[in-house]
Amino acid sequence: MGRVARALIVHELMERGRDRWVIVTTLLFALLATGIGAYGHSSADAASVITAPSLVTLNAFLVPLVALILGHDAIVGERERHTLGLLMSLPVARWEVLVAKFIGRVLALSVAVSVGFAAAAVWLDATQRPVILSLLAPSLLLGAAFLSFGVLLSVASRKVATAASLAVVTWFLLILFYDLALLSAMVATDGALSQDAVAWLVTLNPAGLYRTSLMTELMGADALAELGLVISLPGRELRALVWAAWIVGPLVAGAALLSRRSAVAS
C-alpha cells in the first residue's frame, strides 16, 4: 500500500477515536467484561470455568454487532457527505481506499476489544490471565470477519440508513436465527440431518466457528460429547480457510463493486 493509503488508515483510526459510537461501545464492553471478571473472581478456576466461557458468549453476541455497525458507513457515509468523489480523486487505487478504511476500523475495534479483555483480566490472578488473553486473537478474527461484511454492505448501499438496516438484519440472521434454523432442520428431519453435517454448517458461520472452537479448547475435547453431541470439528486448516473467506471475500467483492460503480460514474 502507498503513502496515501497509509495516511487513510491513520485518518480512519483517528476518526473512530472521536466517534461516540466507538467510545460508548468500548465503555459498554469494558463494563460487561468487568462484571464477568468480578463474578468469576471468587472461583479458584475462574479463568477456565467461569470468566473465559462467559467472555466467549459475550463476544459472540456483542463483537459482531459492533463490527457491523462500525463498518456499515465506511463508503456510503462518504457518498452521503459528498466526499467520495474527492476521496477517489486521490492518487490511490480503489481497493486501497477500501482496505485502508477496513484496517483503520479494525484497529479501532481491536482497541475496544482489548480494553474489555484488560478489564476482565484485572480481576484474575497472574496465572489465570493467559487464558483470557488467549481469547483476544480469535475475538479479533470474529470482529474482522463481520467488519469486512459490514464494509461490503456499505459499498452496496445507496444510503447510510439502508446500510445500517442491512447490518442489523445480518446480525439477527447470523447470530440468532442461524442456529435456530439449524435446530429446526434437525427437528424437522427427525435426526436425518447428521450431527457432523450440523457441525460443518455451524462452522461455516464465523460466530458458530468462534463459539465451538473456543468452547472445545476451554472445556476440553469431550465437552460437546457430555452434552450429547458426538461430532468432529473441521481441522485447523479448514477453519483458517473459513476465516480467510469471511475476511478477504467481502473485501474483494466490495473492491470490485466500488471500481465498477466508479467507472460507471466517470
HELIX and SHEET records of a PDB file:
HELIX    1   1 ARG A    3  GLY A   17  1                                  15    
HELIX    2   2 ARG A   20  TYR A   39  1                                  20    
HELIX    3   3 GLY A   40  SER A   42  5                                   3    
HELIX    4   4 ALA A   46  THR A   51  3                                   6    
HELIX    5   5 ALA A   52  GLY A   71  1                                  20    
HELIX    6   6 VAL A   76  GLU A   80  1                                   5    
HELIX    7   7 LEU A   84  MET A   88  1                                   5    
HELIX    8   8 ARG A   94  ALA A  121  1                                  28    
HELIX    9   9 ARG A  129  LEU A  133  1                                   5    
HELIX   10  10 LEU A  136  ALA A  156  1                                  21    
HELIX   11  11 VAL A  160  TRP A  171  1                                  12    
HELIX   12  12 PHE A  172  PHE A  177  3                                   6    
HELIX   13  13 TYR A  178  ALA A  188  1                                  11    
HELIX   14  14 GLN A  195  THR A  203  1                                   9    
HELIX   15  15 PRO A  206  MET A  219  1                                  14    
HELIX   16  16 ALA A  223  GLU A  226  1                                   4    
HELIX   17  17 ARG A  236  ALA A  265  1                                  30    
END                                                                             
